[in-house]
Amino acid sequence: MSYHVDQNGYYGNFGGAFIPEMLYPNVEELRTNYLQIMNDPSFKKDFDQLLKDYVGRPTPLYFAKRLSEKYGTRIYFKREDLNHTGAHKVNNTIGQILLARKLGKKRIIAETGAGQHGVATATVCALMGMQCVVYMGEIDIARQAPNVARMKMLGAEVRPALSGSRTLKDATNEAIRDWINNPLDTHYIIGSAIGPHPYPDMVTRFQSVISEEIRKQLLEKEGRDYPDHVVACIGGGSNAAGSYYHFLDDTRVNIIAVEAAGKGIDSGESAATSALGREGIIHGCKTLLMQTDDGQITEPYSISAGLDYPGVGPMHAHLYASKRGEFISVTDDDAMNAGLELTRLEGIIPAIETAHALAVPQQRPFKKDEVVVINLSGRGDKDLNTYIDHFNL
Ligand SMILES: *Cc1c(COP(=O)(O)O)cnc(C)c1O
């Protein structure tokens, strides 16, 4: 069985490109060019150079001694929180803006929910001197004021989506409309391993630098280039896809995917897509999707804005359906406790998205000699108010 994308853009039964006719030329231009551009030595050189000098890669692989002692196993953290802008998202926006430049594009659009992808996009647009328009639901603009301010400071225009529930899916619709109207000069940077083919594969390849580095770093530290378990949280699935990529076909490595259970899987307030979802189409791909019996998308819930998404990327739907991945869901409370525990035991304040992955050793025992790599997808500065309110600090 293959866990990589096939010629038609599918991972098993999931993926593809379900798009309006008018978007076809844009997506087709990308599909026919992305691999060739990404494999071009001059592209690779620019990408690697920026990852090194601008983002700060390679990020460390840190052995968490105190946490490992507590859980009786060997836990390493891949420190994506130390990237410029504080999370893994910039790996993808750097890659896509370089690709847009190769395609001759002058203008960048993006959608954002919590604003993290919007900030990562506005950052690289400032770096490259490209015009940047970020679509964001009116409700999210009000909820995420600091990130809106960051995008504006970086020179991006933040356009409110005023229709529907005025959140992420409405912002996505506005971005798609913009792209249809501006096919020649504009590139649409999608922020996770979702969307029509080739986006999931393209984003995964840009993020795969994470597992590439893990291999080298483990060889140095453990004398072997693979862990027993690789753990990551899943919103749309980009940090997870990047952490798994070089281990997908290596069955010595157990893949653990962590979803947000919110207030509990059966509470009606959850974002645990593998447990609650069925096959459906969202944002241009066939995947697992939380929906009502008549196919309306269910409003997801999680305390972490980055995991509050009703679908998962098609790679993850396939990892679930084929049982290659072990899927675990973690509640708000368990994630918050794990975030505080990491802070107090290791002096690292994690993003609340990441804190879901950190709760895994509490829910699932590991053996003493096992090597467990957890992807520390982002830092918690953006979440301080949520932590402080939750714990009455
Ligand atoms: C956006 C975000 C996520 C979720 O997105 P994925 O595409 O699933 O990786 C996870 N962690 C952090 C820190 C984020 O900012």
The ligand as an ORCA input file, in Angstrom:
! r2SCAN-3c Opt
* xyz 0 1
  C      -1.934     26.134     12.496
  C      -1.303     25.349     13.575
  C      -1.549     23.960     13.736
  C      -2.545     23.210     12.898
  O      -2.296     23.205     11.525
  P      -1.760     21.912     10.777
  O      -1.866     22.275      9.333
  O      -2.635     20.768     11.144
  O      -0.368     21.687     11.182
  C      -0.860     23.275     14.721
  N       0.011     23.905     15.535
  C       0.271     25.234     15.425
  C       1.243     25.855     16.360
  C      -0.380     25.997     14.445
  O      -0.110     27.309     14.354
*
